[in-house]
Amino acid sequence: MSQPCFVPARILLPDPSVPLDRWACLACDQFTSQPDYWAAARAAAGEGPTTLDLVLPEVYLEQPDVEARIGAIHAAMERYERQVLTRAVNGYVYLERTDSTGQVRAGLVGAVDLEQYSYAAGERPAVRPTEGTVVSRIPPRLRVRQGAALESPHVMMLIDDAADTVLGPLGRAAAGQAPLYEGKLMLGGGYIRGWAVEDPARVEAVTRALAALGSQAAFDARYPAAAGQPPLTLAVGDGNHSLATAKAWWEQLKPTLSPAEQETHPARWCLAEVCSVQSPAIGVEPIHRVVFGADPAAFAADFAAFLREKGAWADPAAAGAQVFRLADGGVLAASEAVHPLAVGTLEAFLADWLPAHPAASVDFIHGEDAVAQLCAGGGAAGVLLPPFAKEDIFRGVVLGGVLPRKTFSMGHARDKR
């Protein structure tokens, strides 16, 4: 059996007395234009302990005190390691997460081997991103990771496991067993339960099931058009830039280590949760765009002109049309002349339009309500993207490489933690 790409880890947990609705905070790249959410999260967490002390929400990246925030994060990590994280699992943690819609999603927390992952264009490792990595987004995260004693990233890895060979047996084993932890999550984030997976036989069963999913035979059977290519085992479903940052830090650190140290250094791995893309609880939503500093009518006219110039103008009622709903009530549609996905067509337009409008900026927004709220006061143009089929995630990565950046999101923003 080849070296596994997902392995057991030493997973630290807070003391049982720490309430989960204070401890577990949202992923740092959510609500990036809505500081009110993060103020509410801080109020909900109180004085903690809370993972809010261990992450840098991206809403604060442009604040003048960002370096002081990073210093405080590193100090909190060292303090929490000594005083708060009193329990450890040496293995995996099996999760059952009830999200804000009431659906239950199974997952397995362990460690991704960064030696078997790359975000470089054209490479086909066992662990791959599903979207293009924006390298400019790595440095701020890297400053947090450098010198950090702990990591608590939100990284969701996907497996294409129709037979439920990885998570199914763990769920059946957990049934009726007392969980390691359980509790409600803050600000409408649902509920979570977790069980330790430390039994050597169960750990080995996970390793074998993942190896079978990532075998050449299984890959060729699932994707005959790509038969013979290097197999894909894990695809990044969420937290793409968190995993890319871990990789960047490992590549910086690796030359300073001996070959023996490189085999065991903790920075070689990144904590992540593996989920099955086949799960009914995995909901895939498009990520919308809000362009600040744009007049909505002028923006829509420019987008329409771009579509006509590229021969992509289409009737919204036409079969297969890519339909873009605008926050001001307008509708535009395109054919596949620019890109087979609607998000690719929009990204191609923005790649031309943004350099010509240097006062404008784009943000990636989860949820139609948030787009409407951000555009309500004028001075911003919102574009709502059509649904994205989750069945296209693995097929798109295997056959076409990475998807356009910010193509999809796994579930609601308030559930990501």
Backbone torsions as a table, in degrees:
resi	resn	phi	psi	omega
1	MET	NA	133.5	179.4
2	SER	-71.3	168.3	-179.6
3	GLN	-58.9	125.7	-178.8
4	PRO	-68.5	147.3	-179.4
5	CYS	-93.1	-9.9	178.2
6	PHE	-135.0	123.5	-168.6
7	VAL	-134.7	164.8	173.9
8	PRO	-61.5	159.7	-177.6
9	ALA	-141.8	167.6	170.0
10	ARG	-92.5	105.5	-172.8
11	ILE	-107.2	117.1	-177.2
12	LEU	-89.0	141.6	-178.0
13	LEU	-128.7	148.3	177.9
14	PRO	-71.3	163.7	175.8
15	ASP	-54.6	144.6	-178.6
16	PRO	-57.4	-19.6	-179.2
17	SER	-76.8	-11.1	-178.1
18	VAL	-80.3	119.0	-179.4
19	PRO	-68.4	135.4	-178.4
20	LEU	-66.5	-27.6	-179.7
21	ASP	-72.7	-9.1	170.2
22	ARG	-101.6	-32.7	-172.3
23	TRP	-73.3	-52.1	-169.1
24	ALA	-87.2	112.4	-179.9
25	CYS	-102.9	173.4	-178.8
26	LEU	-72.3	158.3	173.9
27	ALA	-61.1	146.2	-170.3
28	CYS	-67.1	-18.7	-175.2
29	ASP	-99.7	20.0	177.0
30	GLN	-103.0	154.5	178.0
31	PHE	50.1	46.7	-175.5
32	THR	-70.5	-15.0	176.7
33	SER	-115.2	15.8	-176.2
34	GLN	-131.0	77.9	-178.6
35	PRO	-62.0	-21.8	179.5
36	ASP	-60.5	-34.8	178.6
37	TYR	-61.4	-46.3	-174.6
38	TRP	-70.3	-31.0	173.7
39	ALA	-65.8	-39.9	177.7
40	ALA	-66.1	-37.3	178.4
41	ALA	-64.4	-42.2	178.4
42	ARG	-63.7	-39.5	178.1
43	ALA	-64.7	-39.9	-179.8
44	ALA	-67.2	-35.3	-178.6
45	ALA	-77.9	-22.1	-178.0
46	GLY	61.0	-137.5	179.3
47	GLU	-86.9	2.9	176.2
48	GLY	83.0	-159.2	3.6
49	PRO	-62.6	147.6	-177.3
50	THR	-154.3	146.1	176.3
51	THR	-68.9	-9.9	171.2
52	LEU	-57.5	-27.5	178.6
53	ASP	-76.9	-10.7	-173.3
54	LEU	-109.9	-1.8	-177.8
55	VAL	-128.8	160.6	176.5
56	LEU	-114.3	98.4	176.9
57	PRO	-57.5	134.8	-174.3
58	GLU	-67.2	-14.7	175.3
59	VAL	-61.1	-21.6	-177.8
60	TYR	-100.3	4.6	-173.1
61	LEU	-61.9	-31.4	-177.6
62	GLU	-93.4	5.3	-179.2
63	GLN	-75.6	147.9	-178.0
64	PRO	-66.5	-18.2	-177.6
65	ASP	-97.2	20.9	-173.0
66	VAL	-61.9	-37.6	-179.7
67	GLU	-66.9	-37.3	176.6
68	ALA	-66.2	-36.3	177.3
69	ARG	-62.7	-42.6	-179.8
70	ILE	-64.6	-41.6	176.8
71	GLY	-60.8	-40.0	178.7
72	ALA	-67.2	-35.5	177.5
73	ILE	-62.4	-47.4	-179.5
74	HIS	-62.5	-39.8	178.5
75	ALA	-65.9	-40.0	178.9
76	ALA	-64.8	-38.4	178.2
77	MET	-58.6	-46.7	-178.6
78	GLU	-66.2	-38.8	179.4
79	ARG	-67.7	-44.2	-179.6
80	TYR	-64.8	-37.6	-179.9
81	GLU	-61.3	-35.6	-179.4
82	ARG	-80.7	-39.3	-164.7
83	GLN	-113.3	-23.1	-170.7
84	VAL	-112.4	-42.2	-174.1
85	LEU	-85.8	79.1	-171.1
86	THR	-91.8	-6.0	-178.4
87	ARG	-123.1	156.3	178.2
88	ALA	-145.8	144.0	170.9
89	VAL	-111.5	126.6	175.1
90	ASN	-104.2	86.1	-175.4
91	GLY	161.9	-129.0	176.4
92	TYR	-119.0	166.7	166.1
93	VAL	-121.7	122.0	175.5
94	TYR	-88.4	130.5	-175.7
95	LEU	-116.3	149.0	164.1
96	GLU	-128.8	112.6	-172.8
97	ARG	-110.6	116.5	172.9
98	THR	-88.0	113.2	-174.8
99	ASP	-83.9	-175.1	-174.1
100	SER	-68.9	-13.1	177.1
101	THR	-93.4	-6.6	-179.4
102	GLY	96.2	-4.7	178.2
103	GLN	-80.3	150.4	-178.5
104	VAL	-106.9	122.9	-179.8
105	ARG	-111.5	126.6	176.1
106	ALA	-85.5	148.4	178.5
107	GLY	-156.2	163.7	179.8
108	LEU	-134.0	119.0	-180.0
109	VAL	-92.0	127.9	177.3
110	GLY	-158.6	-151.4	-173.9
111	ALA	-127.9	132.7	175.7
112	VAL	-87.4	132.0	175.8
113	ASP	-78.9	111.6	-176.1
114	LEU	-69.4	-15.3	173.9
115	GLU	-69.7	-17.5	-179.5
116	GLN	-110.0	22.3	179.5
117	TYR	-133.9	143.1	174.0
118	SER	-152.3	143.1	173.0
119	TYR	-105.1	8.1	177.7
120	ALA	-69.1	137.9	-178.1
121	ALA	-61.4	136.0	174.2
122	GLY	90.3	-13.3	-179.3
123	GLU	-84.3	150.9	-177.4
124	ARG	-129.7	66.6	177.0
125	PRO	-77.9	179.0	179.4
126	ALA	-69.1	-26.9	179.4
127	VAL	-117.3	121.7	-173.2
128	ARG	-133.1	149.8	170.8
129	PRO	-72.2	156.9	175.5
130	THR	-99.9	-13.8	180.0
131	GLU	-135.0	162.2	178.2
132	GLY	-62.7	139.7	179.1
133	THR	-91.3	125.3	177.0
134	VAL	-86.9	101.8	-171.6
135	VAL	-60.1	-29.2	-179.5
136	SER	-66.4	-15.8	179.6
137	ARG	-85.5	-8.4	-176.7
138	ILE	-78.2	-45.3	-173.5
139	PRO	-52.7	-44.5	179.4
140	PRO	-62.0	-39.0	178.3
141	ARG	-69.2	-34.2	-179.4
142	LEU	-64.8	-34.6	179.2
143	ARG	-64.8	-31.0	175.8
144	VAL	-73.4	-40.5	-174.7
145	ARG	-72.9	-34.1	179.1
146	GLN	-66.2	122.2	-179.5
147	GLY	83.1	4.8	-179.5
148	ALA	-80.1	136.2	177.9
149	ALA	-82.3	-23.8	-175.2
150	LEU	-133.1	166.5	168.4
151	GLU	-135.4	143.4	175.7
152	SER	-141.6	57.2	-175.4
153	PRO	-76.8	156.6	169.2
154	HIS	-98.6	97.6	177.1
155	VAL	-128.2	118.2	176.9
156	MET	-109.4	119.7	176.6
157	MET	-98.9	142.8	-179.4
158	LEU	-108.0	141.2	168.8
159	ILE	-118.0	148.6	176.8
160	ASP	-100.2	86.1	-167.8
161	ASP	-124.3	75.5	-175.7
162	ALA	-61.3	-31.5	-178.5
163	ALA	-86.2	-1.8	177.2
164	ASP	57.6	47.2	-175.9
165	THR	-82.0	-21.8	-176.5
166	VAL	-92.3	-55.9	-173.6
167	LEU	-87.6	-30.2	-177.4
168	GLY	-55.9	-51.4	179.2
169	PRO	-60.6	-34.6	179.6
170	LEU	-68.8	-38.2	177.5
171	GLY	-64.7	-40.8	178.6
172	ARG	-66.9	-36.4	179.2
173	ALA	-69.5	-31.9	-178.0
174	ALA	-77.8	-23.1	-176.5
175	ALA	-56.8	126.1	178.8
176	GLY	84.2	-6.3	179.4
177	GLN	-93.3	145.2	177.4
178	ALA	-66.8	131.5	-179.2
179	PRO	-73.3	157.2	175.0
180	LEU	-68.0	-36.9	175.4
181	TYR	-155.9	155.9	173.7
182	GLU	-161.1	154.2	178.1
183	GLY	167.7	170.7	178.6
184	LYS	-81.1	147.9	-179.9
185	LEU	-105.0	151.3	-172.1
186	MET	-68.4	154.1	169.4
187	LEU	53.0	48.3	174.4
188	GLY	74.5	23.3	-177.4
189	GLY	-85.3	3.6	177.2
190	GLY	92.6	-146.2	-171.1
191	TYR	-143.1	151.3	-178.2
192	ILE	-142.2	145.7	172.7
193	ARG	-134.9	143.8	179.7
194	GLY	-138.3	143.3	179.0
195	TRP	-125.1	138.7	176.0
196	ALA	-71.0	138.7	173.7
197	VAL	-120.1	92.5	-176.7
198	GLU	-120.8	-13.1	179.8
199	ASP	-61.6	125.4	-175.8
200	PRO	-55.2	-36.8	-178.8
201	ALA	-66.2	-40.8	179.3
202	ARG	-71.4	-37.1	176.2
203	VAL	-61.9	-43.5	179.1
204	GLU	-65.3	-36.6	178.8
205	ALA	-63.4	-38.9	176.3
206	VAL	-63.2	-45.4	-179.8
207	THR	-58.6	-44.6	-178.2
208	ARG	-69.5	-38.4	179.8
209	ALA	-65.8	-41.5	177.6
210	LEU	-67.1	-37.9	177.8
211	ALA	-63.0	-38.7	178.8
212	ALA	-66.4	-41.2	178.1
213	LEU	-62.4	-36.0	-177.3
214	GLY	-94.1	12.1	-179.5
215	SER	-74.0	158.3	178.5
216	GLN	-62.9	-39.4	-178.5
217	ALA	-64.0	-45.3	180.0
218	ALA	-65.8	-40.5	179.8
219	PHE	-63.1	-46.8	-178.8
220	ASP	-63.2	-35.5	179.5
221	ALA	-69.5	-37.4	-178.7
222	ARG	-76.7	-35.9	-173.8
223	TYR	-128.5	72.1	-176.9
224	PRO	-58.6	-28.1	179.3
225	ALA	-69.3	-17.7	179.6
226	ALA	-115.2	16.6	-177.2
227	ALA	-53.5	135.6	179.3
228	GLY	94.5	-17.3	176.6
229	GLN	-74.3	160.8	177.5
230	PRO	-58.4	132.9	-176.6
231	PRO	-67.2	154.4	174.9
232	LEU	-109.3	125.6	179.0
233	THR	-103.2	-50.5	-177.1
234	LEU	-123.7	134.6	174.2
235	ALA	-118.0	140.0	-178.9
236	VAL	-72.9	118.1	177.6
237	GLY	-91.5	-32.6	-179.2
238	ASP	-156.7	153.5	-179.4
239	GLY	80.0	30.4	-176.8
240	ASN	-54.8	-45.1	-175.3
241	HIS	-78.5	-22.7	172.7
242	SER	-66.7	-42.8	178.6
243	LEU	-68.6	-38.7	178.2
244	ALA	-63.6	-35.9	178.0
245	THR	-67.1	-41.8	176.4
246	ALA	-59.9	-40.2	178.2
247	LYS	-64.7	-44.4	-179.4
248	ALA	-61.7	-40.4	178.8
249	TRP	-67.3	-40.4	178.6
250	TRP	-63.2	-41.2	-179.6
251	GLU	-67.7	-30.4	174.6
252	GLN	-70.9	-39.7	-173.9
253	LEU	-78.8	-33.5	-170.8
254	LYS	-55.1	-42.7	-178.6
255	PRO	-64.7	-16.2	-179.9
256	THR	-87.7	-2.8	-175.4
257	LEU	-108.5	151.4	173.3
258	SER	-73.2	162.2	177.0
259	PRO	-54.7	-38.3	179.0
260	ALA	-66.6	-40.9	179.2
261	GLU	-66.1	-35.3	179.5
262	GLN	-63.4	-25.5	-179.3
263	GLU	-75.9	-20.1	-172.7
264	THR	-129.0	-6.5	-175.1
265	HIS	-64.0	134.1	-176.8
266	PRO	-58.3	-29.2	-177.1
267	ALA	-68.7	-10.5	177.9
268	ARG	-70.7	-17.2	-175.9
269	TRP	-119.9	154.5	176.9
270	CYS	-129.0	131.2	178.3
271	LEU	-62.7	137.5	-178.2
272	ALA	-157.1	163.9	175.7
273	GLU	-114.8	128.1	177.0
274	VAL	-95.8	128.5	177.3
275	CYS	-130.5	159.9	179.1
276	SER	-94.5	126.8	177.8
277	VAL	-64.0	-18.9	179.8
278	GLN	-77.3	-13.2	-176.1
279	SER	-64.9	133.6	175.3
280	PRO	-60.5	-21.9	-179.1
281	ALA	-81.6	-9.1	176.0
282	ILE	-84.8	103.2	177.3
283	GLY	-101.0	129.9	-179.8
284	VAL	-105.8	124.0	179.9
285	GLU	-121.0	147.7	175.1
286	PRO	-69.6	153.2	174.2
287	ILE	-101.6	119.4	-175.0
288	HIS	-83.5	171.5	179.6
289	ARG	-122.5	137.3	167.9
290	VAL	-121.7	125.3	180.0
291	VAL	-104.6	108.5	179.8
292	PHE	-81.2	151.2	-179.2
293	GLY	74.4	25.4	-179.0
294	ALA	-125.6	137.4	171.1
295	ASP	-78.1	122.4	-173.6
296	PRO	-56.5	-43.2	-178.2
297	ALA	-66.4	-43.8	179.8
298	ALA	-66.6	-38.6	178.4
299	PHE	-61.7	-45.6	-180.0
300	ALA	-62.8	-39.7	179.2
301	ALA	-64.7	-40.6	179.2
302	ASP	-66.3	-39.7	178.5
303	PHE	-63.8	-43.8	178.7
304	ALA	-62.1	-41.0	179.1
305	ALA	-63.9	-38.6	177.6
306	PHE	-61.5	-45.0	-179.0
307	LEU	-63.2	-40.7	178.6
308	ARG	-65.8	-42.1	-179.6
309	GLU	-61.5	-36.8	-178.1
310	LYS	-87.2	2.4	-178.3
311	GLY	69.0	27.2	-175.3
312	ALA	-111.5	1.2	-179.8
313	TRP	-60.7	134.8	-177.1
314	ALA	-141.7	160.0	173.6
315	ASP	-79.1	128.7	179.8
316	PRO	-56.9	-23.7	-179.4
317	ALA	-87.0	-5.6	-177.0
318	ALA	-69.2	144.4	178.5
319	ALA	-61.7	131.6	177.8
320	GLY	78.4	5.1	-179.0
321	ALA	-67.9	143.8	172.1
322	GLN	-86.3	112.8	-173.1
323	VAL	-103.6	125.4	178.7
324	PHE	-112.1	117.3	174.4
325	ARG	-93.7	131.1	-178.0
326	LEU	-96.5	149.6	-175.6
327	ALA	-63.3	-23.9	179.4
328	ASP	-86.7	6.7	176.8
329	GLY	102.2	-10.1	179.6
330	GLY	-75.5	164.6	178.8
331	VAL	-137.1	134.5	172.9
332	LEU	-127.0	156.0	178.9
333	ALA	-143.1	153.0	-177.8
334	ALA	-137.4	155.3	168.7
335	SER	-85.6	-171.2	178.4
336	GLU	-91.0	18.0	-175.8
337	ALA	-64.5	-31.4	179.7
338	VAL	-90.2	-46.7	-178.0
339	HIS	-157.1	147.0	-179.9
340	PRO	-67.6	-16.6	178.2
341	LEU	-113.3	144.6	179.2
342	ALA	-58.6	-40.7	-178.9
343	VAL	-63.5	-33.6	177.3
344	GLY	-67.7	-38.0	176.7
345	THR	-63.5	-46.1	179.4
346	LEU	-64.1	-42.6	179.5
347	GLU	-62.9	-36.2	177.7
348	ALA	-64.4	-40.7	177.3
349	PHE	-64.2	-47.0	-178.7
350	LEU	-63.5	-32.5	178.1
351	ALA	-62.0	-31.4	175.9
352	ASP	-84.2	-39.5	-169.5
353	TRP	-78.1	-42.8	-174.8
354	LEU	-61.4	-44.5	177.7
355	PRO	-60.1	-28.3	178.9
356	ALA	-81.5	-8.0	-179.8
357	HIS	-131.9	72.2	-172.4
358	PRO	-63.1	-17.5	178.3
359	ALA	-80.5	-11.1	-178.0
360	ALA	-93.0	155.8	175.9
361	SER	-146.4	153.6	-177.8
362	VAL	-114.8	143.1	172.6
363	ASP	-126.9	155.0	-175.3
364	PHE	-105.8	117.8	-166.2
365	ILE	-118.6	133.5	176.8
366	HIS	-95.6	120.3	175.1
367	GLY	100.3	132.3	-178.7
368	GLU	-66.9	-36.0	-179.6
369	ASP	-61.9	-39.7	179.6
370	ALA	-65.5	-38.5	177.4
371	VAL	-61.8	-47.2	-179.5
372	ALA	-60.3	-41.2	-179.4
373	GLN	-64.6	-43.0	-177.5
374	LEU	-70.3	-25.0	-177.6
375	CYS	-98.2	-3.3	-172.0
376	ALA	-64.1	-33.4	-175.8
377	GLY	-85.7	2.3	-175.9
378	GLY	81.6	169.1	179.2
379	GLY	80.7	8.4	178.2
380	ALA	-147.6	141.6	177.6
381	ALA	-108.1	130.3	179.5
382	GLY	-111.7	137.5	177.9
383	VAL	-123.7	119.7	178.5
384	LEU	-96.1	122.3	-177.6
385	LEU	-88.7	151.8	-179.7
386	PRO	-72.0	166.5	179.7
387	PRO	-57.9	152.7	178.7
388	PHE	-120.1	126.5	-177.3
389	ALA	-77.2	124.7	-176.2
390	LYS	-67.4	-21.9	178.2
391	GLU	-64.1	-19.2	-178.5
392	ASP	-85.0	-5.9	-175.3
393	ILE	-64.9	-60.4	-178.1
394	PHE	-65.9	-43.2	-179.2
395	ARG	-61.1	-41.4	-179.9
396	GLY	-65.4	-39.7	180.0
397	VAL	-68.5	-43.3	-177.8
398	VAL	-66.7	-46.1	-172.0
399	LEU	-89.7	-27.2	-174.0
400	GLY	-126.3	6.1	-175.8
401	GLY	80.2	-160.0	-176.1
402	VAL	-68.2	151.0	175.6
403	LEU	-80.3	162.6	175.7
404	PRO	-55.7	151.1	-176.1
405	ARG	-60.2	145.6	178.5
406	LYS	51.1	48.9	178.3
407	THR	-75.3	-44.3	-173.6
408	PHE	-145.1	163.9	175.4
409	SER	-130.3	144.9	177.8
410	MET	-88.5	96.0	174.8
411	GLY	81.7	-168.5	-175.4
412	HIS	-80.7	149.1	-178.4
413	ALA	-56.4	-40.7	-175.2
414	ARG	-70.2	-9.0	179.7
415	ASP	-91.7	-8.1	-171.0
416	LYS	-87.9	106.9	179.2
417	ARG	-157.8	NA	NA
